[in-house]
Amino acid sequence: MHLTLTHKWQYVHIRKTYSVPHPLPARVPVPLSRFSYAFYTMHTYSPCFLASLPLPPSLTGSSLLLLAAGLESNNPNGMYAGLGLPPLEYGQVINSIFLKVSVSEFLTLFSCRTQEGFFWTVKPGKPLLGAVFVSLTISSFLAAFWPKGELDGLPVMGLSRGSCPLLPLWVWIFCILWWFVQDLLKVLTLGFLNYFHLFPNYLADMSRFENAIQNVV
C-alpha cells in the first residue's frame, strides 16, 4: 500500500518537471490514412520502447541478486560476509527487498525522463524532487525501524534493529550502483539505434535536417 501511494504521488508530480523537446520536428504523413498513421506511430514510439527494454531486466535482476545475497547472508563466502556485514534475519531480508524496490523504482524514473541522455543531462523540477524526497524518506524510515513482528503473515524486521544499524545505507549504495548500470544500458541502446539510423524519423541528426531544408529552398 505504501509503495502504491508514494509511486502514484510521484507520477502526479512528474508533469511538473523540466523537459527538453527534440530539436527535429516529427514527420507526419499527409494525408494521414490508417496505414500511414500506424506506421508513423510505430516509427515514433519504437525507439522509446526499445530503449526501455534493458530497464526491467536490470531491475528484476538486481532485486533477485539482493534477495539471494540476503538469504545466503550466513554463508561465510557470500556477498554480505565479503563486505563485513552480519547475517540477516528473514524479516530483515523482507525489509531489504522493500527498500530496494522502493528506491530503484524512483531512480528508474530519472533514467526514463532524459531519453537518450544520461540522467543528469536534464535537471528535474522542484515538485518532483520534493515528492521523491518525501517518499524515499518515509520508505527508508519504515525499512530501517519497523518493529520485529509479522505483516500479512510475513516476518518483518527493521534493518537498523540488528547488529548493523547502517544496513539501509548499504541497500541504498547497491541501488545507486545498479542505477548507473541501467542508465548506461539505456544510453547504449539509443546510441546503437542512432548510429545505425534504424529509426531516421526520430534519430536523424540536425545536419541532415538542415541539408534537406537547403535542398528544398
C-alpha positions in Angstrom: 0.0 0.0 0.0 2.8 2.4 0.8 4.6 1.8 -2.5 1.3 2.3 -4.4 0.6 5.6 -2.7 4.1 7.0 -3.0 4.5 6.0 -6.6 1.2 7.4 -7.6 2.1 10.7 -5.9 5.4 10.7 -7.7 3.8 10.1 -11.1 1.4 13.0 -10.5 4.4 15.4 -9.8 6.4 14.3 -12.9 4.3 16.5 -15.1 5.8 19.5 -13.2 9.4 18.6 -14.1 11.6 20.1 -16.8 11.7 18.6 -20.3 13.8 19.2 -23.4 12.0 18.8 -26.8 13.6 17.0 -29.6 15.3 19.6 -32.0 13.8 18.0 -35.1 10.1 18.1 -36.0 8.2 14.8 -36.4 7.5 13.9 -40.0 3.7 13.3 -40.1 2.5 11.5 -43.2 -0.1 13.5 -45.1 -2.8 12.5 -46.0 -3.0 10.7 -42.7 -4.5 7.4 -43.7 -4.9 4.5 -41.3 -1.8 2.7 -42.7 0.3 5.9 -42.6 -0.8 6.7 -39.1 0.0 3.2 -37.9 3.5 3.5 -39.5 4.0 6.9 -38.0 3.1 5.7 -34.5 5.4 2.7 -34.8 8.2 4.9 -36.1 7.8 7.4 -33.3 7.4 5.2 -30.3 9.5 2.2 -31.2 12.8 3.8 -30.1 11.3 4.6 -26.7 10.1 1.0 -26.4 13.4 -0.5 -27.4 15.3 1.9 -25.1 13.2 0.7 -22.1 13.9 -3.0 -22.7 17.1 -3.0 -20.7 15.4 -1.4 -17.6 13.1 -4.2 -16.4 15.7 -7.0 -16.6 18.1 -4.7 -14.7 15.5 -4.0 -12.0 14.5 -7.6 -11.7 18.0 -9.0 -11.8 19.3 -6.6 -9.2 16.3 -7.4 -6.9 16.9 -11.2 -7.3 20.6 -10.7 -6.6 20.0 -8.8 -3.4 17.4 -11.4 -2.4 19.8 -14.2 -3.0 22.6 -12.4 -1.1 20.2 -11.8 1.9 19.1 -15.4 2.0 22.7 -16.5 2.0 24.0 -13.9 4.4 25.0 -16.7 6.8 27.4 -18.1 4.1 31.0 -17.1 5.0 31.7 -16.9 1.3 28.7 -14.8 0.4 28.4 -11.1 -0.5 27.4 -10.0 3.0 30.4 -11.7 4.6 32.7 -10.3 1.9 31.5 -6.8 2.8 31.9 -7.5 6.5 28.2 -7.3 7.2 26.5 -9.5 9.8 23.9 -12.2 8.8 20.3 -11.1 8.4 17.2 -12.4 9.9 14.4 -13.4 7.5 12.4 -10.3 8.4 15.3 -8.1 7.5 15.6 -9.8 4.1 11.9 -8.8 3.5 12.6 -5.2 4.6 15.7 -5.0 2.4 13.7 -6.0 -0.7 11.0 -3.5 0.2 13.6 -0.7 0.4 15.3 -1.9 -2.7 12.2 -1.9 -4.8 11.1 1.5 -3.5 14.4 3.2 -4.2 15.0 1.5 -7.6 11.6 2.4 -8.8 12.1 6.1 -8.1 15.6 6.1 -9.5 14.4 4.5 -12.7 12.1 7.4 -13.3 15.1 9.8 -13.5 16.6 7.4 -16.2 13.4 7.3 -18.3 12.8 11.0 -18.4 16.0 12.0 -20.1 15.6 9.7 -23.2 19.0 9.2 -25.0 20.9 11.3 -22.4 22.2 10.3 -19.0 20.0 11.1 -16.0 21.9 14.2 -15.1 21.6 15.9 -18.5 18.2 17.4 -17.7 17.5 18.7 -14.2 14.3 17.6 -12.6 11.6 20.0 -11.4 11.4 21.0 -7.7 7.9 19.5 -7.2 9.2 16.1 -8.5 12.3 16.3 -6.3 10.2 17.2 -3.3 7.9 14.2 -4.0 10.8 11.8 -4.3 12.5 13.1 -1.2 9.4 12.7 1.0 8.5 9.3 -0.4 12.0 7.9 -0.1 12.4 9.3 3.4 9.3 7.5 4.5 10.3 4.3 2.8 13.8 4.4 4.3 12.4 5.1 7.8 9.9 2.2 7.6 12.5 -0.2 6.2 15.0 0.8 8.9 12.9 0.9 12.1 9.9 -1.3 11.5 9.4 -3.3 14.7 10.1 -7.1 14.7 6.9 -9.0 14.0 4.6 -10.2 11.2 2.8 -8.3 8.5 0.2 -10.1 6.4 1.7 -13.4 7.6 5.3 -12.5 6.7 8.0 -11.8 9.3 9.4 -8.3 9.1 12.1 -6.5 11.0 13.8 -3.2 10.6 17.2 -3.2 9.0 18.7 -1.0 11.7 17.4 -3.1 14.6 20.1 -5.7 14.2 23.8 -5.6 14.9 24.5 -3.3 11.9 22.5 0.0 12.1 23.9 1.1 8.7 22.3 -1.7 6.7 19.8 0.7 5.0 22.8 2.7 3.7 24.3 -0.4 2.1 21.0 -1.1 0.3 21.0 2.4 -0.9 24.5 2.1 -2.3 23.5 -1.2 -4.0 20.6 0.6 -5.7 22.6 3.5 -6.8 25.3 1.3 -8.4 22.7 -0.6 -10.3 21.0 2.6 -11.3 24.3 3.7 -13.1 24.3 0.3 -14.9 20.7 0.5 -16.1 21.2 4.2 -17.2 24.3 3.2 -19.2 22.3 0.4 -20.8 19.6 2.8 -21.8 22.1 5.3 -23.4 23.9 2.5 -25.2 20.6 1.1 -26.6 19.6 4.5 -28.0 23.2 5.2 -29.2 23.0 1.9 -31.2 19.7 3.0 -32.8 21.2 6.4 -33.6 24.4 5.1 -35.0 22.7 2.7 -37.5 19.8 5.1 -38.2 17.3 2.4 -37.6 14.6 5.0 -36.9 15.5 8.0 -39.0 12.2 9.8 -38.3 13.3 10.0 -34.7 17.1 9.8 -34.8 18.1 12.0 -37.7 20.8 14.5 -36.8 20.5 18.3 -37.3 22.9 18.4 -40.2 20.8 16.0 -42.3 17.7 18.1 -41.5 19.5 21.4 -42.5 20.7 19.9 -45.8 17.1 18.8 -46.6 15.8 22.3 -45.9 18.5 23.8 -48.2 17.7 21.4 -51.0 14.0 22.4 -50.8 14.8 26.1 -50.8 
